[in-house]
């Protein structure tokens, strides 16, 4: 998976639902929820026509959500969104990055793939800020 560019049209609705629940988990990784992060969740949900049900989220297990994200395109999409969300408040906290790395591993993405995705987003921060 050397090319990290994907077309999110290749990501199924069920995979996008799993991604939004992962995003909700990463929001909580640094133990403070910023307005920018909530705005990002709202933006993501609206853009992809998804609803986040807090009761359903509480029943979700990270490993189950990661297993629901099966296609390579969805895995890359998930990590892109997780990193963008983590950076949305203008800071990329160590705990958020570590959580993103752990989730990347749970998605069975190679560390090199994660680092390439991360570098691409860091080099193009305007893309992240537009979505906040």
ABEGO torsion letter per residue (X at the ends): XABABBBAAABBAAAAAAAAAAAAAAAAAAGBBBAAAAAAAAAAAAAAGBBBBAAAAAABBAAAAAAABABAAAAAAAAAAAAAAAAAAGBBBAAAAAAAAAAAAAAGBBAAAAAAAAAAAAABAAAAAAAX
